[in-house]
Structure formats: structure tokens, C-alpha cells
Amino acid sequence: MNDLLTLLQISIVSVIGILGFIFNWLLILAIQRKSYYYQQHQHLHQLTGSSSTPVTTPFIAHSSITALNSLQQAAATVAASHLQPTKTPKFDTFIFSLLINDIIVCNFLIPLRLIDLSTGLPCDFLCYTSKFIEKLSAVIEHVIITLLIITTFFYFSKTRFKSLKHQPSISRICFFFIILSLPLIGMYVAGTFSITVNEQQNLKIDRSSCKKTYVYIQESTQATLNWLCFLSTYVISGFDLLLLIKIKLSSKNWTLKNVRNLPKYGEQSPLDNVYQMQNVSNNTRSTQLQTTPPNRSPPLDYSSYINLSEFSDDIHTLGNSTLLLLLFYILFYVPYWMHEISRRQSQSPPSILLLILNDLYLFTHAIKPLCYLITQKKLRSHIWAIIRCKTFRILPQLIHRKSSRMPSMNNNIQSHNSYQY
């Protein structure tokens, strides 16, 4: 029976590793493809002379979208001469960091775990490496998720509240939060300093070749560190959950508010901006009042409307995917922390069923791409295009060769724009 459950655990860990490897690499390629087309889209907006000033209404009529698309198609030939290296958007950078962490787990931690379950790790260094990657990947994943939520909140607040002065930049927020997270990272990593001895005879008892010995820290200190890590993990997760709910409610209220203001901006036609002069009256003062154009709202910036519409949609999908990811993190790490805390207090070896539940935390590293694929339609389309082997970028040598031949053409375009405007 024990051999059957051992084979079941090895099969579960193997399936998690294979799925995590495939899904994480697919999502990384999808983010790169999305970033490439995002850069093309932004560059077309610059070529059409669109303003980057945000507008309060994130919606736009279909005729205006058609007009903007015609301008973009007219500038498509010019866009080929402005090739630049692909830049990843801010929010995709955090997702990219999570995926790199998952790939490290799938490429290093899961193979070590499979060796440990089947034959046992052959040396002390691999025992320490396995535990170190396990703890470090858990805390890095939690820090990145929290940083993603806090950055989303400040970015959304910065877009909503334009009247606030001295708004902190996102890079400063990230740096400040990483400094605050150093004690938490230290608590996680300090628990790995006790894994130093490798004993093969213990393999038949608890199916693990690494036995705990307390050389650098005491057993009571180890138990205290585990309790502190457990409490801090779920306190921060609760704070993240409340902040994420606040972001979703604020985003919904912001969208509804701008929908109510839509007729005030959308009813005006560009022809209404031309003021028709009245007949000259005998009274000079009334003539001056009549010839003074009435106060009009600024002309519609259709590209800004499209950008804000995409911004509202990105905030909504990002909130859904992060909420789903946070719930999976909270759920699957409960057996892990229960195992870490309980095995210090009981002298009897843990049951095989508890050890199988302990490995469920690895499932978060494979399920993360599915959280984004379920909620984000754009990534699904890019992944489907990658599966069908559609190319999405040019080789760097071709980019460098073509960009080196284009300075004169770029100068001609800039001079033409200066004459035009």
C-alpha cells in the first residue's frame, strides 16, 4: 500500500512538473508576443499625432474607431521604419517575474523532489539546495503577488486622482516595498540553515533522505520561525485580498461614473466647434457678447479614449486573474505550512497522505498560467497563435541592420511633420 501511494505521489509531482514547464513557457512567449504588438500599437498612435493626455470617458463611438483605424492604416508603411526593441509593459513585467520563479521551481525543485522520492538525494548539498529553493520560491512568489497588487492600486489611484501632488512613482513604491520585505525573506531563508545531514536509512521511515539537524539554530528557534512565516504569510494575504477587492470596486465605480458623463462629451460634433456669428446689433455690448464663442469642451482625443478603454479592461482582467491566483496560493499552501509546523512537534513520522498533500503547493506553480488564460482573452489569442507557429518578431540582426539604414528616412519624416504642424 505504501509503495502504491509512493508511486502515486511521484506521478502527481511528475505531472505537475510537466504541466508547469509547458504552460509557463507558453505564457512567457505569449507575453513577449503581446508586448511586441503593444509596442506597435503605441508607435502607431505616436505617428498619427495622437495626444497622450488622459480623458475621463473611456468609451468611443464605432465611427470614431473607424476613423482612427484608417489613420493607422495610412501610417502603417511609415511604422516599418521605426523598429525598436520590444519593451514589456509594467504589469506584464510582474507576471513575467512570477513565471521565471515558476520555471526555476519546475526545472530544479521538482526534479530534486522526484529524486528524493524515488532513490533519495545523494549528498547534503542537494538537501540544502532543495529546501532553499522551496522556501525562497514561496516567499518570492508572495512578495511579487503583493507588489503587483500594491502597484495596481497606486497606478489606478494615480490615474483617477489627477489633482494630487507629489504622487510616488511606481519604481519608488517597488523599491520601498522590497526593502520592507527583506525581514520576511530573511525569516523564510533562515529556516533552511538546519538541513545539513543526509541519512539514507531514514528513507524507509518518512520517504525523505534529508534528516533535520539543528547546527546553526535551535529547534525552538526553527519552530518560532515557521510560526512567524505562517502568520505573516496569511496576514499579508488577507491584506492583499482586501486591497484587491477595493481595487475592483473602485474600478467599477470609476467606469460607471464615466458612463454617466459620456453624453456630456459625446453629444458634441466636430462641426459644433465652428461658431456662427450673429447679426450685428445696435448695442455694442450685446454685439461683443454675441461674437464671443461660448465655452466648449476640448475636442475629443479618440486615441486617448481607446487607451483608457484598454486601461479599464486591463485593470478588470488583472484584478480577476490576481484574485484567482491569490486564492489558489492561500488554499494550496495551507497543507504545506501545517506540515512544516506539525512535524517539529510530533516525533512519529508523518503519514503518506499528509506528505502527498504537502506537495500540493507545487501545483500553484503550474496553475498560475491557467489563472491568466482563464481571465485574459488577449493572452489566449496570443497562445493560440504561438501553438499555430505564427511568427511575431524579426531577428535582432535584421532589426539592427534595418534600423541602421533608416536615420535619413527618419529625419525626412521629422522634417515633414515639422512643416505640417
DRENDO-1510 file (C-alpha; in Angstrom, 1 decimal, always signed):
<recs>
REC; n; res; u; v; w
REC; 1; MET; +0.0; +0.0; +0.0 .
REC; 2; ASN; +2.8; +2.4; +0.9 .
REC; 3; ASP; +4.6; +1.6; -2.4 .
REC; 4; LEU; +1.3; +2.4; -4.3 .
REC; 5; LEU; +0.9; +5.7; -2.5 .
REC; 6; THR; +4.6; +6.5; -3.2 .
REC; 7; LEU; +4.1; +5.8; -6.9 .
REC; 8; LEU; +1.0; +8.0; -6.8 .
REC; 9; GLN; +3.0; +10.9; -5.2 .
REC; 10; ILE; +5.7; +10.5; -7.8 .
REC; 11; SER; +3.2; +10.6; -10.6 .
REC; 12; ILE; +1.5; +13.7; -9.2 .
REC; 13; VAL; +4.7; +15.6; -8.8 .
REC; 14; SER; +5.8; +14.5; -12.4 .
REC; 15; VAL; +2.5; +15.7; -13.9 .
REC; 16; ILE; +2.8; +19.0; -12.0 .
REC; 17; GLY; +6.3; +19.5; -13.3 .
REC; 18; ILE; +5.4; +18.7; -16.9 .
REC; 19; LEU; +2.3; +20.9; -17.0 .
REC; 20; GLY; +4.2; +23.7; -15.2 .
REC; 21; PHE; +7.0; +23.6; -17.7 .
REC; 22; ILE; +4.8; +23.7; -20.8 .
REC; 23; PHE; +2.3; +26.3; -19.5 .
REC; 24; ASN; +4.9; +28.7; -18.1 .
REC; 25; TRP; +6.9; +28.7; -21.3 .
REC; 26; LEU; +3.8; +29.2; -23.4 .
REC; 27; LEU; +2.7; +32.1; -21.3 .
REC; 28; ILE; +6.2; +33.7; -21.5 .
REC; 29; LEU; +6.1; +33.5; -25.3 .
REC; 30; ALA; +2.5; +34.9; -25.2 .
REC; 31; ILE; +3.7; +37.9; -23.1 .
REC; 32; GLN; +6.5; +38.6; -25.5 .
REC; 33; ARG; +4.2; +38.4; -28.4 .
REC; 34; LYS; +1.7; +40.7; -26.7 .
REC; 35; SER; +4.5; +43.2; -25.8 .
REC; 36; TYR; +5.6; +43.3; -29.5 .
REC; 37; TYR; +2.1; +44.1; -30.7 .
REC; 38; TYR; +1.6; +46.5; -27.8 .
REC; 39; GLN; +4.7; +48.4; -28.9 .
REC; 40; GLN; +3.5; +48.5; -32.5 .
REC; 41; HIS; +0.1; +49.9; -31.3 .
REC; 42; GLN; +1.7; +52.6; -29.2 .
REC; 43; HIS; +4.0; +53.6; -32.0 .
REC; 44; LEU; +1.2; +53.9; -34.5 .
REC; 45; HIS; -0.5; +56.3; -32.0 .
REC; 46; GLN; +2.6; +58.5; -32.0 .
REC; 47; LEU; +2.8; +58.5; -35.8 .
REC; 48; THR; -0.9; +59.6; -36.1 .
REC; 49; GLY; -0.1; +62.6; -33.8 .
REC; 50; SER; -2.4; +61.5; -31.0 .
REC; 51; SER; -2.2; +63.1; -27.6 .
REC; 52; SER; -1.3; +61.1; -24.6 .
REC; 53; THR; -3.4; +63.2; -22.2 .
REC; 54; PRO; -6.0; +61.0; -20.4 .
REC; 55; VAL; -9.6; +61.8; -20.9 .
REC; 56; THR; -12.3; +61.0; -18.3 .
REC; 57; THR; -14.5; +59.0; -20.7 .
REC; 58; PRO; -13.0; +55.6; -21.6 .
REC; 59; PHE; -15.6; +54.8; -24.4 .
REC; 60; ILE; -15.8; +55.8; -28.0 .
REC; 61; ALA; -18.3; +55.5; -30.8 .
REC; 62; HIS; -17.7; +53.0; -33.6 .
REC; 63; SER; -17.4; +55.6; -36.3 .
REC; 64; SER; -14.6; +57.3; -34.4 .
REC; 65; ILE; -12.8; +54.0; -34.1 .
REC; 66; THR; -13.1; +53.5; -37.8 .
REC; 67; ALA; -11.6; +56.9; -38.4 .
REC; 68; LEU; -8.7; +56.2; -36.2 .
REC; 69; ASN; -8.1; +52.8; -37.8 .
REC; 70; SER; -8.0; +54.5; -41.2 .
REC; 71; LEU; -5.3; +56.9; -39.9 .
REC; 72; GLN; -3.3; +54.0; -38.5 .
REC; 73; GLN; -3.5; +52.1; -41.8 .
REC; 74; ALA; -2.3; +55.1; -43.6 .
REC; 75; ALA; +0.7; +55.3; -41.3 .
REC; 76; ALA; +1.5; +51.6; -41.4 .
REC; 77; THR; +4.1; +51.9; -44.1 .
REC; 78; VAL; +5.9; +54.6; -42.1 .
REC; 79; ALA; +5.8; +52.5; -39.0 .
REC; 80; ALA; +8.1; +49.9; -40.5 .
REC; 81; SER; +11.0; +52.4; -40.4 .
REC; 82; HIS; +10.7; +52.9; -36.6 .
REC; 83; LEU; +11.6; +49.4; -35.4 .
REC; 84; GLN; +12.7; +49.4; -31.8 .
REC; 85; PRO; +13.5; +46.7; -29.2 .
REC; 86; THR; +10.4; +45.1; -27.6 .
REC; 87; LYS; +9.5; +46.6; -24.2 .
REC; 88; THR; +7.3; +44.8; -21.8 .
REC; 89; PRO; +4.5; +46.7; -20.1 .
REC; 90; LYS; +4.7; +47.3; -16.3 .
REC; 91; PHE; +2.1; +44.8; -15.2 .
REC; 92; ASP; +3.3; +42.1; -17.6 .
REC; 93; THR; +6.8; +42.5; -16.0 .
REC; 94; PHE; +5.4; +41.3; -12.7 .
REC; 95; ILE; +3.7; +38.3; -14.4 .
REC; 96; PHE; +7.0; +37.6; -16.2 .
REC; 97; SER; +8.8; +37.6; -12.9 .
REC; 98; LEU; +6.3; +35.1; -11.5 .
REC; 99; LEU; +6.7; +32.9; -14.5 .
REC; 100; ILE; +10.5; +32.9; -14.1 .
REC; 101; ASN; +10.1; +31.8; -10.5 .
REC; 102; ASP; +7.8; +29.0; -11.6 .
REC; 103; ILE; +10.3; +27.8; -14.2 .
REC; 104; ILE; +13.0; +27.7; -11.6 .
REC; 105; VAL; +10.7; +25.5; -9.5 .
REC; 106; CYS; +9.8; +23.3; -12.4 .
REC; 107; ASN; +13.4; +22.9; -13.7 .
REC; 108; PHE; +15.2; +22.5; -10.3 .
REC; 109; LEU; +13.0; +21.9; -7.3 .
REC; 110; ILE; +10.6; +19.3; -8.8 .
REC; 111; PRO; +13.4; +17.1; -10.3 .
REC; 112; LEU; +15.2; +17.2; -6.9 .
REC; 113; ARG; +11.9; +16.2; -5.2 .
REC; 114; LEU; +11.4; +13.3; -7.7 .
REC; 115; ILE; +14.9; +12.0; -6.9 .
REC; 116; ASP; +14.2; +12.4; -3.2 .
REC; 117; LEU; +11.0; +10.4; -3.5 .
REC; 118; SER; +12.4; +7.6; -5.7 .
REC; 119; THR; +16.0; +6.9; -4.5 .
REC; 120; GLY; +16.9; +9.7; -2.1 .
REC; 121; LEU; +19.2; +12.7; -2.6 .
REC; 122; PRO; +22.8; +11.5; -2.7 .
REC; 123; CYS; +24.5; +14.4; -0.8 .
REC; 124; ASP; +24.0; +17.1; +1.9 .
REC; 125; PHE; +24.3; +19.9; -0.6 .
REC; 126; LEU; +21.3; +18.8; -2.6 .
REC; 127; CYS; +19.3; +18.6; +0.6 .
REC; 128; TYR; +20.1; +22.2; +1.4 .
REC; 129; THR; +19.6; +23.3; -2.2 .
REC; 130; SER; +16.1; +21.7; -2.4 .
REC; 131; LYS; +15.0; +23.3; +0.9 .
REC; 132; PHE; +16.5; +26.6; +0.0 .
REC; 133; ILE; +14.7; +26.8; -3.4 .
REC; 134; GLU; +11.5; +25.6; -1.8 .
REC; 135; LYS; +11.5; +28.4; +0.8 .
REC; 136; LEU; +12.9; +31.1; -1.4 .
REC; 137; SER; +10.4; +30.4; -4.2 .
REC; 138; ALA; +7.5; +30.6; -1.8 .
REC; 139; VAL; +8.5; +34.0; -0.3 .
REC; 140; ILE; +9.4; +35.4; -3.7 .
REC; 141; GLU; +6.0; +34.4; -5.1 .
REC; 142; HIS; +4.2; +36.0; -2.2 .
REC; 143; VAL; +6.3; +39.2; -2.5 .
REC; 144; ILE; +5.7; +39.5; -6.2 .
REC; 145; ILE; +1.9; +39.0; -5.8 .
REC; 146; THR; +1.7; +41.6; -3.1 .
REC; 147; LEU; +3.9; +44.0; -5.1 .
REC; 148; LEU; +1.6; +43.5; -8.1 .
REC; 149; ILE; -1.5; +44.3; -6.1 .
REC; 150; ILE; +0.1; +47.4; -4.4 .
REC; 151; THR; +1.4; +48.7; -7.8 .
REC; 152; THR; -2.0; +48.2; -9.4 .
REC; 153; PHE; -3.6; +50.2; -6.6 .
REC; 154; PHE; -1.2; +53.1; -6.8 .
REC; 155; TYR; -1.3; +53.1; -10.6 .
REC; 156; PHE; -5.1; +53.1; -10.6 .
REC; 157; SER; -5.2; +55.9; -7.9 .
REC; 158; LYS; -2.7; +57.9; -9.9 .
REC; 159; THR; -4.9; +57.7; -13.0 .
REC; 160; ARG; -8.1; +58.6; -11.1 .
REC; 161; PHE; -6.9; +61.4; -8.8 .
REC; 162; LYS; -5.1; +63.9; -11.0 .
REC; 163; SER; -5.3; +66.7; -8.5 .
REC; 164; LEU; -3.0; +65.0; -6.0 .
REC; 165; LYS; +0.6; +66.5; -5.9 .
REC; 166; HIS; +3.8; +64.6; -5.2 .
REC; 167; GLN; +2.5; +61.3; -6.3 .
REC; 168; PRO; +5.0; +58.5; -5.7 .
REC; 169; SER; +6.4; +56.8; -8.8 .
REC; 170; ILE; +5.9; +53.0; -9.3 .
REC; 171; SER; +9.6; +52.3; -9.2 .
REC; 172; ARG; +10.0; +54.0; -5.8 .
REC; 173; ILE; +7.0; +52.1; -4.5 .
REC; 174; CYS; +8.6; +48.8; -5.7 .
REC; 175; PHE; +11.9; +49.7; -4.1 .
REC; 176; PHE; +10.4; +50.7; -0.8 .
REC; 177; PHE; +8.3; +47.6; -0.6 .
REC; 178; ILE; +11.2; +45.3; -1.4 .
REC; 179; ILE; +13.2; +46.9; +1.5 .
REC; 180; LEU; +10.2; +46.2; +3.8 .
REC; 181; SER; +10.1; +42.6; +2.6 .
REC; 182; LEU; +13.7; +41.8; +3.5 .
REC; 183; PRO; +12.9; +40.7; +7.1 .
REC; 184; LEU; +10.2; +38.4; +5.7 .
REC; 185; ILE; +12.7; +36.9; +3.2 .
REC; 186; GLY; +15.2; +36.5; +5.9 .
REC; 187; MET; +12.7; +34.6; +8.1 .
REC; 188; TYR; +12.0; +32.2; +5.2 .
REC; 189; VAL; +15.6; +31.6; +4.3 .
REC; 190; ALA; +16.8; +31.2; +7.9 .
REC; 191; GLY; +14.8; +28.0; +8.2 .
REC; 192; THR; +17.0; +26.3; +5.6 .
REC; 193; PHE; +20.2; +26.5; +7.7 .
REC; 194; SER; +19.2; +23.4; +9.7 .
REC; 195; ILE; +19.2; +21.0; +6.7 .
REC; 196; THR; +22.9; +19.8; +6.8 .
REC; 197; VAL; +22.9; +16.0; +7.2 .
REC; 198; ASN; +21.9; +13.3; +4.7 .
REC; 199; GLU; +20.9; +9.9; +6.0 .
REC; 200; GLN; +19.8; +7.2; +3.6 .
REC; 201; GLN; +18.4; +4.8; +6.4 .
REC; 202; ASN; +15.7; +7.3; +7.1 .
REC; 203; LEU; +14.3; +6.8; +3.7 .
REC; 204; LYS; +12.1; +3.8; +4.7 .
REC; 205; ILE; +10.6; +5.8; +7.6 .
REC; 206; ASP; +9.3; +9.0; +6.1 .
REC; 207; ARG; +10.4; +8.6; +2.4 .
REC; 208; SER; +12.9; +11.5; +2.7 .
REC; 209; SER; +16.7; +11.2; +2.6 .
REC; 210; CYS; +17.2; +14.5; +4.3 .
REC; 211; LYS; +17.1; +14.5; +8.1 .
REC; 212; LYS; +16.8; +17.6; +10.2 .
REC; 213; THR; +19.8; +18.5; +12.3 .
REC; 214; TYR; +20.0; +21.8; +14.2 .
REC; 215; VAL; +23.5; +23.1; +13.8 .
REC; 216; TYR; +23.2; +26.8; +13.3 .
REC; 217; ILE; +19.9; +27.4; +15.0 .
REC; 218; GLN; +18.0; +25.6; +17.8 .
REC; 219; GLU; +14.8; +23.6; +17.3 .
REC; 220; SER; +12.7; +26.1; +19.3 .
REC; 221; THR; +14.1; +28.9; +17.0 .
REC; 222; GLN; +13.1; +26.8; +14.0 .
REC; 223; ALA; +9.6; +26.3; +15.2 .
REC; 224; THR; +9.3; +30.0; +16.0 .
REC; 225; LEU; +10.5; +31.0; +12.5 .
REC; 226; ASN; +7.9; +28.6; +11.0 .
REC; 227; TRP; +5.1; +30.1; +13.0 .
REC; 228; LEU; +6.2; +33.7; +12.1 .
REC; 229; CYS; +6.4; +32.8; +8.5 .
REC; 230; PHE; +2.9; +31.1; +8.6 .
REC; 231; LEU; +1.3; +34.1; +10.4 .
REC; 232; SER; +3.0; +36.8; +8.2 .
REC; 233; THR; +2.1; +34.9; +5.0 .
REC; 234; TYR; -1.6; +34.8; +5.8 .
REC; 235; VAL; -1.8; +38.3; +7.4 .
REC; 236; ILE; -0.3; +39.8; +4.2 .
REC; 237; SER; -2.5; +37.6; +2.1 .
REC; 238; GLY; -5.6; +38.9; +3.9 .
REC; 239; PHE; -4.4; +42.5; +3.3 .
REC; 240; ASP; -3.8; +41.7; -0.3 .
REC; 241; LEU; -7.3; +40.3; -0.6 .
REC; 242; LEU; -8.9; +43.3; +0.9 .
REC; 243; LEU; -6.9; +45.7; -1.2 .
REC; 244; LEU; -7.7; +43.7; -4.4 .
REC; 245; ILE; -11.5; +43.9; -3.6 .
REC; 246; LYS; -11.0; +47.7; -3.0 .
REC; 247; ILE; -9.4; +48.0; -6.5 .
REC; 248; LYS; -12.2; +46.0; -8.2 .
REC; 249; LEU; -14.9; +48.1; -6.5 .
REC; 250; SER; -13.1; +51.4; -7.3 .
REC; 251; SER; -12.6; +50.4; -10.9 .
REC; 252; LYS; -16.3; +49.5; -11.2 .
REC; 253; ASN; -17.4; +52.8; -9.7 .
REC; 254; TRP; -14.9; +54.8; -11.9 .
REC; 255; THR; -16.3; +53.1; -15.0 .
REC; 256; LEU; -19.9; +53.8; -14.1 .
REC; 257; LYS; -19.2; +57.4; -13.3 .
REC; 258; ASN; -17.6; +57.9; -16.7 .
REC; 259; VAL; -20.5; +56.2; -18.4 .
REC; 260; ARG; -22.9; +58.7; -16.9 .
REC; 261; ASN; -20.7; +61.5; -18.2 .
REC; 262; LEU; -20.5; +60.1; -21.6 .
REC; 263; PRO; -23.4; +62.1; -23.2 .
REC; 264; LYS; -21.9; +65.3; -21.9 .
REC; 265; TYR; -18.8; +64.7; -24.0 .
REC; 266; GLY; -20.1; +62.6; -26.8 .
REC; 267; GLU; -23.1; +64.6; -28.0 .
REC; 268; GLN; -20.9; +67.4; -29.5 .
REC; 269; SER; -20.0; +67.1; -33.1 .
REC; 270; PRO; -16.8; +68.5; -34.6 .
REC; 271; LEU; -19.0; +70.8; -36.6 .
REC; 272; ASP; -20.3; +72.4; -33.5 .
REC; 273; ASN; -16.9; +73.9; -32.7 .
REC; 274; VAL; -17.5; +76.4; -35.6 .
REC; 275; TYR; -19.2; +79.3; -34.1 .
REC; 276; GLN; -21.8; +81.0; -36.3 .
REC; 277; MET; -21.7; +84.8; -36.0 .
REC; 278; GLN; -24.9; +86.6; -35.1 .
REC; 279; ASN; -26.3; +89.7; -36.8 .
REC; 280; VAL; -24.8; +92.9; -35.7 .
REC; 281; SER; -26.9; +94.7; -33.1 .
REC; 282; ASN; -27.1; +98.4; -32.3 .
REC; 283; ASN; -25.8; +97.7; -28.8 .
REC; 284; THR; -22.0; +97.3; -28.8 .
REC; 285; ARG; -22.0; +95.3; -25.6 .
REC; 286; SER; -24.5; +92.8; -26.9 .
REC; 287; THR; -22.5; +92.6; -30.1 .
REC; 288; GLN; -19.4; +91.7; -28.1 .
REC; 289; LEU; -21.2; +89.1; -26.1 .
REC; 290; GLN; -22.7; +87.5; -29.3 .
REC; 291; THR; -19.4; +87.4; -31.1 .
REC; 292; THR; -17.6; +85.7; -28.2 .
REC; 293; PRO; -17.6; +82.0; -28.7 .
REC; 294; PRO; -19.2; +80.0; -26.0 .
REC; 295; ASN; -17.2; +77.8; -23.7 .
REC; 296; ARG; -16.7; +74.4; -25.4 .
REC; 297; SER; -15.3; +71.2; -24.1 .
REC; 298; PRO; -11.9; +70.3; -25.5 .
REC; 299; PRO; -12.1; +68.3; -28.7 .
REC; 300; LEU; -12.3; +64.5; -28.4 .
REC; 301; ASP; -9.0; +62.7; -28.4 .
REC; 302; TYR; -10.0; +59.4; -29.8 .
REC; 303; SER; -6.7; +57.6; -29.2 .
REC; 304; SER; -6.9; +58.6; -25.5 .
REC; 305; TYR; -10.4; +57.1; -25.4 .
REC; 306; ILE; -9.1; +53.9; -26.8 .
REC; 307; ASN; -6.2; +53.8; -24.4 .
REC; 308; LEU; -8.4; +54.4; -21.4 .
REC; 309; SER; -10.8; +51.8; -22.6 .
REC; 310; GLU; -8.0; +49.3; -22.7 .
REC; 311; PHE; -6.8; +50.5; -19.3 .
REC; 312; SER; -10.2; +49.9; -17.8 .
REC; 313; ASP; -10.3; +46.4; -19.3 .
REC; 314; ASP; -6.8; +45.6; -18.3 .
REC; 315; ILE; -7.5; +46.6; -14.7 .
REC; 316; HIS; -10.6; +44.4; -14.6 .
REC; 317; THR; -8.9; +41.3; -16.1 .
REC; 318; LEU; -5.8; +41.9; -14.0 .
REC; 319; GLY; -7.9; +42.1; -10.8 .
REC; 320; ASN; -9.7; +38.8; -11.7 .
REC; 321; SER; -6.5; +36.9; -12.5 .
REC; 322; THR; -4.7; +38.2; -9.4 .
REC; 323; LEU; -7.7; +37.3; -7.2 .
REC; 324; LEU; -7.8; +33.8; -8.6 .
REC; 325; LEU; -4.1; +33.4; -8.2 .
REC; 326; LEU; -4.2; +34.7; -4.6 .
REC; 327; LEU; -7.0; +32.3; -3.7 .
REC; 328; PHE; -5.0; +29.3; -5.1 .
REC; 329; TYR; -1.9; +30.5; -3.2 .
REC; 330; ILE; -3.9; +30.7; +0.1 .
REC; 331; LEU; -5.6; +27.3; -0.4 .
REC; 332; PHE; -2.7; +25.1; -1.5 .
REC; 333; TYR; -0.1; +26.5; +1.0 .
REC; 334; VAL; -2.2; +25.5; +4.0 .
REC; 335; PRO; -1.2; +21.8; +4.0 .
REC; 336; TYR; +2.4; +22.9; +3.4 .
REC; 337; TRP; +2.6; +25.1; +6.5 .
REC; 338; MET; +0.6; +22.6; +8.6 .
REC; 339; HIS; +3.3; +20.0; +7.7 .
REC; 340; GLU; +6.1; +22.4; +8.4 .
REC; 341; ILE; +4.7; +23.3; +11.8 .
REC; 342; SER; +3.4; +19.9; +12.9 .
REC; 343; ARG; +6.5; +17.8; +12.1 .
REC; 344; ARG; +8.6; +19.8; +14.6 .
REC; 345; GLN; +6.2; +18.9; +17.4 .
REC; 346; SER; +5.5; +15.2; +16.8 .
REC; 347; GLN; +8.2; +12.5; +16.9 .
REC; 348; SER; +6.3; +10.0; +14.8 .
REC; 349; PRO; +6.8; +10.0; +11.1 .
REC; 350; PRO; +4.0; +11.7; +9.1 .
REC; 351; SER; +1.6; +9.7; +7.1 .
REC; 352; ILE; +1.9; +9.3; +3.4 .
REC; 353; LEU; -1.4; +11.0; +2.8 .
REC; 354; LEU; -0.1; +14.1; +4.6 .
REC; 355; LEU; +3.1; +14.0; +2.5 .
REC; 356; ILE; +1.0; +13.9; -0.7 .
REC; 357; LEU; -1.0; +16.9; +0.5 .
REC; 358; ASN; +2.3; +18.7; +1.3 .
REC; 359; ASP; +3.3; +18.5; -2.3 .
REC; 360; LEU; +0.2; +20.3; -3.5 .
REC; 361; TYR; +1.9; +23.7; -3.0 .
REC; 362; LEU; +3.8; +22.8; -6.2 .
REC; 363; PHE; +0.5; +22.9; -8.0 .
REC; 364; THR; +0.5; +26.7; -7.7 .
REC; 365; HIS; +3.5; +26.9; -9.9 .
REC; 366; ALA; +1.6; +25.0; -12.7 .
REC; 367; ILE; -1.8; +26.6; -12.2 .
REC; 368; LYS; -0.6; +30.2; -12.4 .
REC; 369; PRO; -0.6; +30.3; -16.3 .
REC; 370; LEU; -4.2; +28.9; -16.2 .
REC; 371; CYS; -5.3; +31.8; -14.0 .
REC; 372; TYR; -4.2; +34.3; -16.6 .
REC; 373; LEU; -5.5; +32.2; -19.5 .
REC; 374; ILE; -9.0; +31.9; -18.0 .
REC; 375; THR; -9.3; +35.7; -17.3 .
REC; 376; GLN; -7.4; +37.4; -20.1 .
REC; 377; LYS; -8.7; +37.0; -23.6 .
REC; 378; LYS; -5.7; +38.7; -25.2 .
REC; 379; LEU; -3.2; +36.1; -23.9 .
REC; 380; ARG; -5.5; +33.3; -25.1 .
REC; 381; SER; -5.3; +34.6; -28.6 .
REC; 382; HIS; -1.6; +35.0; -28.5 .
REC; 383; ILE; -1.1; +31.5; -27.1 .
REC; 384; TRP; -3.3; +30.1; -29.8 .
REC; 385; ALA; -1.2; +31.9; -32.4 .
REC; 386; ILE; +2.0; +30.5; -30.9 .
REC; 387; ILE; +0.6; +27.0; -31.0 .
REC; 388; ARG; -0.1; +27.5; -34.7 .
REC; 389; CYS; +3.5; +28.6; -35.1 .
REC; 390; LYS; +2.8; +32.2; -36.2 .
REC; 391; THR; +5.9; +34.4; -36.0 .
REC; 392; PHE; +5.7; +37.6; -34.1 .
REC; 393; ARG; +9.1; +39.3; -34.2 .
REC; 394; ILE; +12.1; +39.8; -36.5 .
REC; 395; LEU; +15.5; +38.6; -35.7 .
REC; 396; PRO; +17.6; +41.1; -33.8 .
REC; 397; GLN; +20.3; +41.2; -36.6 .
REC; 398; LEU; +17.6; +42.2; -39.1 .
REC; 399; ILE; +16.3; +44.9; -36.7 .
REC; 400; HIS; +19.8; +46.3; -36.2 .
REC; 401; ARG; +20.5; +46.2; -39.9 .
REC; 402; LYS; +17.3; +47.8; -40.9 .
REC; 403; SER; +17.4; +50.5; -38.2 .
REC; 404; SER; +21.0; +51.4; -39.2 .
REC; 405; ARG; +19.7; +52.2; -42.7 .
REC; 406; MET; +16.9; +54.4; -41.6 .
REC; 407; PRO; +18.3; +57.6; -40.0 .
REC; 408; SER; +18.0; +59.6; -43.1 .
REC; 409; MET; +14.4; +58.4; -43.6 .
REC; 410; ASN; +13.5; +59.2; -40.0 .
REC; 411; ASN; +15.0; +62.7; -40.4 .
REC; 412; ASN; +12.9; +63.3; -43.5 .
REC; 413; ILE; +9.7; +62.2; -41.7 .
REC; 414; GLN; +10.5; +64.5; -38.8 .
REC; 415; SER; +11.1; +67.5; -41.1 .
REC; 416; HIS; +7.8; +66.7; -42.9 .
REC; 417; ASN; +6.0; +66.6; -39.6 .
REC; 418; SER; +7.6; +70.0; -38.6 .
REC; 419; TYR; +6.4; +71.6; -41.8 .
REC; 420; GLN; +3.0; +70.1; -41.4 .
REC; 421; TYR; +2.4; +71.2; -37.8 .
</recs>
